[in-house]
Amino acid sequence: MDEKFVAETKEKLLEQRAAILAALKAQNEDMKNLVKPVESGDEADVASDAVDRTLLDSLGAQDAQRLRLIDSALDRIRLNKYGICLSCGKEIPEARLIALPYALMCITCASAEERRNR
């Protein structure tokens, strides 16, 4: 794999990681602010706060999953194994890595995995 491409991708992954961590930190602050008003207010306020909390939890879980994938990609870069499909061992095309820089598998293997999980 081209070293320049890997270095550029590493920078993008580090930027995405920093953005996710900042978003999770902000969500944590939002969650703290949501917990306070629940103690007072009418039923509509309580229901609205519960929906907001659920949404924040969901967004946090998605960000946490992306963070794990990004960390895994950064580990593979460090080990000089970035861009290698974890399933078949073939090189993942750069076009796929541009679209999804933390891809674990080539499109063929990822599609087969999705079919198995249905």
C-alpha positions as CSV (number, residue, x, y, z in Angstrom):
1,M,0.0,0.0,0.0
2,D,1.2,3.5,-0.8
3,E,2.9,5.1,2.2
4,K,1.7,8.6,1.3
5,F,-1.9,7.3,1.2
6,V,-1.5,5.5,4.5
7,A,0.0,8.7,6.2
8,E,-2.9,10.9,4.8
9,T,-5.4,8.3,6.0
10,K,-3.8,8.2,9.4
11,E,-4.2,12.0,9.7
12,K,-7.9,11.8,8.7
13,L,-8.5,9.0,11.2
14,L,-6.9,11.0,14.0
15,E,-9.0,14.0,13.1
16,Q,-12.2,11.8,13.1
17,R,-11.1,10.4,16.4
18,A,-10.7,13.8,18.0
19,A,-14.0,14.9,16.6
20,I,-15.8,11.9,18.1
21,L,-14.2,12.4,21.4
22,A,-15.2,16.0,21.5
23,A,-18.8,15.1,20.5
24,L,-18.9,12.4,23.2
25,K,-17.7,14.9,25.8
26,A,-20.3,17.4,24.7
27,Q,-23.0,14.7,24.8
28,N,-21.9,13.9,28.3
29,E,-22.4,17.5,29.3
30,D,-25.8,17.5,27.6
31,M,-26.7,14.4,29.5
32,K,-25.8,16.0,32.8
33,N,-28.0,19.0,31.9
34,L,-30.9,16.8,31.0
35,V,-30.8,14.9,34.3
36,K,-31.3,18.0,36.4
37,P,-34.7,19.2,35.0
38,V,-36.3,15.7,35.3
39,E,-36.8,16.2,39.0
40,S,-39.3,19.0,38.4
41,G,-41.8,19.7,35.6
42,D,-44.9,18.3,34.2
43,E,-45.3,14.9,32.5
44,A,-44.6,16.3,29.0
45,D,-41.3,17.7,30.2
46,V,-40.3,14.4,31.8
47,A,-41.2,12.5,28.6
48,S,-39.3,15.0,26.4
49,D,-36.2,14.6,28.6
50,A,-36.5,10.8,28.4
51,V,-36.6,11.0,24.6
52,D,-33.6,13.3,24.6
53,R,-31.6,11.0,26.9
54,T,-32.4,8.0,24.7
55,L,-31.3,9.9,21.6
56,L,-28.1,11.0,23.2
57,D,-27.4,7.4,24.4
58,S,-28.0,6.1,20.8
59,L,-25.7,8.7,19.3
60,G,-23.1,8.0,21.9
61,A,-23.2,4.2,21.1
62,Q,-22.8,4.9,17.4
63,D,-19.9,7.2,18.0
64,A,-18.3,4.7,20.4
65,Q,-18.5,2.0,17.8
66,R,-16.9,4.3,15.2
67,L,-14.2,5.2,17.7
68,R,-13.4,1.5,18.2
69,L,-13.2,1.0,14.4
70,I,-10.9,4.0,14.1
71,D,-8.7,2.8,16.9
72,S,-8.5,-0.6,15.2
73,A,-7.5,1.0,11.9
74,L,-4.8,3.1,13.7
75,D,-3.5,-0.1,15.3
76,R,-3.4,-1.8,11.8
77,I,-1.5,1.2,10.5
78,R,1.0,0.9,13.3
79,L,1.5,-2.8,12.6
80,N,1.8,-2.2,8.9
81,K,-1.3,-4.3,8.2
82,Y,-3.6,-1.4,7.2
83,G,-5.6,-2.0,4.1
84,I,-5.5,-5.8,4.3
85,C,-8.9,-7.6,4.5
86,L,-9.3,-9.4,7.8
87,S,-11.3,-12.1,6.1
88,C,-9.5,-13.0,2.8
89,G,-6.1,-11.3,3.4
90,K,-6.3,-9.5,0.1
91,E,-5.6,-5.8,-0.2
92,I,-8.6,-3.5,0.3
93,P,-8.9,-1.1,-2.7
94,E,-8.0,2.5,-2.0
95,A,-11.4,3.7,-3.2
96,R,-13.0,1.7,-0.4
97,L,-10.6,3.0,2.2
98,I,-11.2,6.6,1.0
99,A,-14.9,6.1,1.5
100,L,-14.6,4.1,4.7
101,P,-11.0,4.5,6.1
102,Y,-11.7,2.1,9.0
103,A,-12.9,-0.7,6.7
104,L,-12.0,-4.1,8.1
105,M,-12.8,-6.1,5.0
106,C,-12.9,-5.8,1.2
107,I,-16.4,-5.2,-0.3
108,T,-16.8,-8.9,-1.3
109,C,-16.1,-10.2,2.2
110,A,-18.1,-7.4,3.9
111,S,-21.1,-8.2,1.7
112,A,-20.8,-11.9,2.5
113,E,-20.6,-11.1,6.2
114,E,-23.7,-9.0,6.0
115,R,-25.6,-11.8,4.2
116,R,-24.6,-14.3,6.9
117,N,-25.8,-11.9,9.7
118,R,-29.2,-11.4,8.2
